[in-house]
Amino acid sequence: MDIRTDSHPISRLEIIDTGRRWRWSESEKVRIVEEGLSAPRLASATARRHGISNQLLLAWRKGYREGRIGDDPGFVPARIVPDPPKTKPEPVCHPIEIVSPNGWHVLVNRNFDEQMLGRVLRLLEGLR
């Protein structure tokens, strides 16, 4: 609870300074990182020269090594293409195994000729 009794509603708010927070473009980050990598022990000097902390420069270096900094794709062309036609998947065809009383095994698929199957089964019955 506010103990001040003289509070007035704010009619206008103006931001004068945003502090030290800067917005660095990807190309600027790459340039600064590569400058710091150009010779040993230049990371601190590079960070001071550009007014950034060592930790920020080290974070940018890590991102640079991992490929997260440097290749700003910007806008990528996009194309709208129609969906490919939907086709019915070919049904799985499991063969049917018929075992005759005398031990013969006959495998037939779903498109078998019934008359031909009858002849084959009668022939196999005769081969006892």
Secondary structure as UniProt FT lines:
FT   TURN            19..20
FT   HELIX           26..37
FT   TURN            40..41
FT   HELIX           43..50
FT   HELIX           54..65
FT   TURN            66..67
FT   STRAND          96..99
FT   TURN            101..102
FT   STRAND          105..108
FT   TURN            110..111
FT   HELIX           114..125
FT   TURN            126..127
//
